[in-house]
Amino acid sequence: MPQLNTTTWPTIITPMLLALFLITQLKLLNSHLHPPTPPKPTKPKPHAKPWGLKWTKVYLPHSLPPQY
């Protein structure tokens, strides 16, 4: 049974891999995977502040004596 001649395999496989790599790079370079998103408006929205109308108790720091 004759042996399989593999001496030319690296000569064939190396350019093939290089060509596949280049084709893949060119396809990725020319494809637009994510289209640019339009800018969002930056108007500030008024938020309801539930604490704005309520009275809150103000506490003194612990280092000061209580004031009556």
C-alpha positions as CSV (number, residue, x, y, z in Angstrom):
1,M,0.0,0.0,0.0
2,P,1.6,3.3,-1.0
3,Q,2.3,6.1,1.5
4,L,0.4,9.4,1.3
5,N,2.6,12.2,0.1
6,T,2.2,15.1,2.6
7,T,5.1,17.3,1.5
8,T,3.0,19.8,-0.3
9,W,0.3,20.2,2.5
10,P,2.0,23.1,4.3
11,T,2.4,24.9,0.9
12,I,-1.4,24.5,0.3
13,I,-2.7,25.0,3.8
14,T,-0.8,28.2,4.7
15,P,-2.0,30.4,1.8
16,M,-5.5,29.0,2.2
17,L,-5.6,30.1,5.9
18,L,-4.1,33.5,5.0
19,A,-6.8,33.9,2.3
20,L,-9.6,32.9,4.7
21,F,-8.2,35.4,7.2
22,L,-8.1,38.2,4.7
23,I,-11.5,37.5,3.3
24,T,-13.0,37.5,6.8
25,Q,-11.2,40.8,7.7
26,L,-12.5,42.4,4.6
27,K,-16.1,41.2,5.2
28,L,-16.0,42.6,8.8
29,L,-14.5,45.8,7.6
30,N,-17.2,46.5,5.1
31,S,-20.1,45.3,7.2
32,H,-22.0,47.6,9.6
33,L,-22.9,45.5,12.5
34,H,-24.4,48.3,14.6
35,P,-25.8,51.4,12.8
36,P,-25.0,54.7,14.6
37,T,-27.7,55.6,17.1
38,P,-29.3,59.1,16.9
39,P,-28.4,61.4,19.8
40,K,-31.0,61.5,22.6
41,P,-32.5,64.8,23.6
42,T,-30.9,66.1,26.8
43,K,-33.9,68.1,28.1
44,P,-34.1,67.8,31.9
45,K,-37.4,66.3,33.0
46,P,-39.1,67.8,36.1
47,H,-39.4,65.1,38.8
48,A,-41.9,65.1,41.5
49,K,-40.2,65.7,44.9
50,P,-42.3,64.2,47.6
51,W,-40.1,65.7,50.3
52,G,-40.3,69.2,48.9
53,L,-43.7,70.0,50.5
54,K,-43.2,68.1,53.7
55,W,-41.6,69.4,56.9
56,T,-38.6,67.4,58.0
57,K,-37.1,67.5,61.5
58,V,-33.6,68.9,61.6
59,Y,-31.2,67.1,64.0
60,L,-28.3,68.7,65.7
61,P,-24.8,67.0,65.6
62,H,-24.0,64.8,68.6
63,S,-21.2,67.1,69.8
64,L,-23.5,70.0,70.6
65,P,-25.6,70.1,73.8
66,P,-29.4,70.0,73.3
67,Q,-31.0,73.4,72.8
68,Y,-34.5,73.9,74.2
